[in-house]
Amino acid sequence: MSKQYMLKEVDASSEAGDKIIVEQIYEKMPTMDVNINDFSWSPLFKVVITDKVIELNDDLTFTHPRTGKVFRLSS
């Protein structure tokens, strides 16, 4: 069975200038062309911080569970 999800390190920063690295969850997505047996990875609105999955807001922000600071993913 092939892997359906992967973690990718991404940068995040707060308005105060704090920078951290978190892992964003990506899901394997098949191509739209049924004649091609290929796939791509699509980012989910979730990040992982020390084994805890955190939902992202629509604007790619999240509240750090330990500090309470709001961080935004860098694009």
N, CA, C and O of each residue as an XYZ file, in Angstrom:
300
protein
N       0.850     -1.181      0.000
C       0.000      0.000      0.000
C       0.891      1.238      0.000
O       1.850      1.327      0.767
N       0.569      2.170     -0.851
C       1.406      3.361     -0.961
C       1.013      4.417      0.066
O      -0.097      4.426      0.598
N       1.951      5.287      0.315
C       1.758      6.355      1.294
C       0.717      7.352      0.775
O       0.781      7.760     -0.385
N      -0.232      7.745      1.616
C      -1.283      8.685      1.228
C      -1.023     10.101      1.732
O      -1.591     11.057      1.203
N      -0.172     10.248      2.747
C       0.123     11.551      3.336
C       1.622     11.694      3.524
O       2.339     10.702      3.658
N       2.092     12.934      3.532
C       3.486     13.200      3.868
C       3.556     14.522      4.623
O       2.650     15.352      4.534
N       4.638     14.704      5.363
C       4.883     15.944      6.092
C       5.989     16.711      5.385
O       6.982     16.130      4.947
N       5.806     18.031      5.279
C       6.809     18.883      4.639
C       7.068     20.077      5.553
O       6.131     20.740      6.000
N       8.347     20.348      5.830
C       8.692     21.484      6.681
C       8.384     22.794      5.960
O       8.744     22.982      4.798
N       7.706     23.702      6.683
C       7.390     25.028      6.155
C       7.698     26.064      7.232
O       7.649     25.764      8.425
N       8.011     27.269      6.808
C       8.284     28.363      7.733
C       6.985     29.039      8.137
O       6.039     29.124      7.354
N       6.957     29.517      9.371
C       5.822     30.289      9.873
C       6.376     31.428     10.714
O       7.416     31.286     11.357
N       5.671     32.567     10.708
C       6.136     33.706     11.500
C       4.951     34.400     12.153
O       3.828     34.363     11.651
N       5.233     35.036     13.294
C       4.207     35.784     14.015
C       4.342     37.258     13.658
O       5.338     37.668     13.061
N       3.338     38.057     14.026
C       3.408     39.498     13.778
C       4.535     40.140     14.572
O       5.039     41.197     14.193
N       4.935     39.504     15.679
C       6.028     40.030     16.505
C       7.395     39.708     15.909
O       8.420     40.150     16.428
N       7.413     38.930     14.809
C       8.672     38.602     14.167
C       9.262     37.269     14.567
O      10.345     36.908     14.105
N       8.564     36.520     15.428
C       9.040     35.186     15.800
C       8.904     34.260     14.597
O       7.897     34.289     13.890
N       9.922     33.444     14.374
C       9.896     32.503     13.255
C      10.071     31.083     13.786
O      10.911     30.827     14.649
N       9.261     30.165     13.256
C       9.362     28.759     13.620
C       9.234     27.911     12.353
O       8.807     28.398     11.305
N       9.604     26.658     12.465
C       9.410     25.701     11.383
C       8.410     24.664     11.869
O       8.580     24.072     12.934
N       7.366     24.451     11.076
C       6.356     23.441     11.386
C       6.278     22.477     10.206
O       6.875     22.721      9.158
N       5.553     21.401     10.376
C       5.368     20.441      9.294
C       3.927     20.516      8.811
O       2.993     20.333      9.592
N       3.748     20.788      7.514
C       2.410     20.814      6.933
C       2.098     19.436      6.361
O       2.974     18.771      5.807
N       0.842     19.014      6.500
C       0.415     17.713      6.002
C      -0.007     17.848      4.538
O      -0.790     18.729      4.182
N       0.527     16.957      3.697
C       0.171     16.902      2.279
C      -0.511     15.569      1.998
O      -0.147     14.540      2.568
N      -1.510     15.601      1.109
C      -2.241     14.396      0.739
C      -1.967     14.054     -0.721
O      -1.908     14.938     -1.576
N      -1.803     12.772     -0.996
C      -1.581     12.317     -2.370
C      -2.888     12.446     -3.150
O      -3.933     11.958     -2.720
N      -2.810     13.112     -4.308
C      -3.981     13.319     -5.150
C      -3.711     12.743     -6.533
O      -2.653     13.005     -7.107
N      -4.640     11.965     -7.083
C      -4.439     11.430     -8.438
C      -4.589     12.538     -9.476
O      -5.240     13.551     -9.223
N      -3.987     12.339    -10.635
C      -4.154     13.303    -11.718
C      -5.565     13.200    -12.270
O      -6.255     12.202    -12.064
N      -5.980     14.234    -12.967
C      -7.321     14.240    -13.556
C      -7.388     13.391    -14.832
O      -8.470     12.981    -15.251
N      -6.248     13.134    -15.435
C      -6.201     12.357    -16.674
C      -6.151     10.867    -16.330
O      -5.166     10.392    -15.765
N      -7.205     10.135    -16.668
C      -7.281      8.712    -16.321
C      -6.281      7.870    -17.102
O      -6.014      6.728    -16.729
N      -5.725      8.414    -18.177
C      -4.753      7.677    -18.983
C      -3.345      7.746    -18.406
O      -2.457      7.013    -18.843
N      -3.138      8.615    -17.433
C      -1.815      8.776    -16.833
C      -1.861      8.250    -15.408
O      -2.677      8.697    -14.601
N      -0.994      7.310    -15.102
C      -0.928      6.738    -13.760
C       0.081      7.549    -12.947
O       1.204      7.103    -12.713
N      -0.328      8.735    -12.522
C       0.559      9.654    -11.817
C      -0.226     10.311    -10.681
O      -1.440     10.139    -10.575
N       0.470     11.053     -9.845
C      -0.188     11.734     -8.734
C       0.592     12.995     -8.386
O       1.714     13.198     -8.848
N      -0.022     13.828     -7.569
C       0.660     15.006     -7.038
C       0.313     15.113     -5.558
O      -0.594     14.438     -5.071
N       1.042     15.965     -4.851
C       0.801     16.165     -3.419
C       0.112     17.507     -3.218
O       0.591     18.534     -3.699
N      -1.002     17.498     -2.514
C      -1.783     18.706     -2.263
C      -1.731     19.047     -0.767
O      -1.983     18.178      0.068
N      -1.401     20.321     -0.413
C      -1.329     20.674      1.007
C      -2.714     20.714      1.647
O      -3.670     21.212      1.052
N      -2.810     20.191      2.855
C      -4.036     20.274      3.643
C      -3.939     21.476      4.575
O      -2.847     21.993      4.808
N      -5.066     21.920      5.106
C      -5.076     23.029      6.049
C      -4.801     22.515      7.462
O      -5.584     22.735      8.385
N      -3.657     21.819      7.608
C      -3.250     21.260      8.898
C      -1.737     21.291      8.998
O      -1.030     21.045      8.021
N      -1.245     21.599     10.207
C       0.184     21.525     10.485
C       0.394     20.645     11.711
O      -0.536     20.393     12.478
N       1.627     20.183     11.882
C       1.974     19.346     13.026
C       3.061     20.053     13.824
O       4.080     20.474     13.277
N       2.822     20.178     15.137
C       3.819     20.731     16.054
C       3.962     19.731     17.188
O       2.999     19.452     17.902
N       5.145     19.202     17.351
C       5.450     18.209     18.397
C       4.328     17.184     18.568
O       3.741     17.058     19.642
N       4.047     16.464     17.498
C       3.067     15.369     17.485
C       1.627     15.805     17.718
O       0.786     14.977     18.067
N       1.328     17.075     17.533
C      -0.037     17.568     17.691
C      -0.492     18.164     16.358
O       0.178     19.039     15.809
N      -1.634     17.691     15.833
C      -2.174     18.212     14.572
C      -3.022     19.441     14.874
O      -3.908     19.406     15.728
N      -2.737     20.532     14.160
C      -3.423     21.805     14.378
C      -4.060     22.240     13.065
O      -3.396     22.271     12.029
N      -5.345     22.574     13.108
C      -6.061     23.050     11.926
C      -5.602     24.468     11.586
O      -5.403     25.296     12.475
N      -5.438     24.737     10.294
C      -5.126     26.085      9.836
C      -6.417     26.835      9.562
O      -7.421     26.240      9.172
N      -6.385     28.162      9.770
C      -7.499     29.009      9.374
C      -7.418     29.237      7.870
O      -6.416     28.893      7.243
N      -8.469     29.814      7.286
C      -8.498     30.060      5.843
C      -7.358     30.948      5.374
O      -6.933     30.851      4.223
N      -6.851     31.821      6.256
C      -5.754     32.727      5.885
C      -4.382     32.140      6.226
O      -3.394     32.870      6.304
N      -4.323     30.810      6.431
C      -3.087     30.070      6.727
C      -2.454     30.465      8.062
O      -1.232     30.423      8.204
N      -3.280     30.850      9.042
C      -2.785     31.158     10.381
C      -3.206     30.051     11.347
O      -4.150     29.303     11.096
N      -2.470     29.973     12.464
C      -2.796     29.033     13.526
C      -2.273     29.605     14.832
O      -1.364     30.434     14.837
N      -2.852     29.157     15.941
C      -2.394     29.563     17.263
C      -1.502     28.465     17.818
O      -1.893     27.299     17.877
N      -0.295     28.853     18.224
C       0.651     27.880     18.773
C       0.085     27.360     20.090
O      -0.294     28.160     20.946
N       0.016     26.042     20.276
C      -0.637     25.490     21.469
C       0.063     25.808     22.787
O      -0.587     25.855     23.831
N       1.367     26.025     22.755
C       2.091     26.281     24.004
C       2.176     27.771     24.316
O       1.983     28.175     25.463
N       2.462     28.596     23.302
C       2.690     30.021     23.551
C       1.443     30.870     23.387
O       1.371     31.968     23.939
N       0.453     30.383     22.632
C      -0.745     31.167     22.367
C      -0.547     32.222     21.287
O      -1.477     32.970     20.984
N       0.655     32.298     20.696
C       0.926     33.273     19.637
C       0.318     32.797     18.324
O       0.247     31.599     18.049
N      -0.119     33.765     17.521
C      -0.674     33.465     16.207
C       0.448     33.520     15.181
O       1.179     34.508     15.102
N       0.581     32.457     14.397
C       1.595     32.368     13.350
C       0.913     32.215     12.001
O      -0.199     31.694     11.906
N       1.599     32.680     10.955
C       1.123     32.533      9.582
C       2.173     31.771      8.788
O       3.369     32.031      8.917
N       1.716     30.820      7.959
C       2.645     30.099      7.100
C       3.190     31.038      6.038
O       2.459     31.861      5.487
N       4.475     30.910      5.756
C       5.096     31.679      4.680
C       4.822     30.966      3.374
O       4.793     29.737      3.312
N       4.620     31.764      2.321
C       4.361     31.103      1.036
C       5.594     31.004      0.200
O       5.546     30.475     -0.911
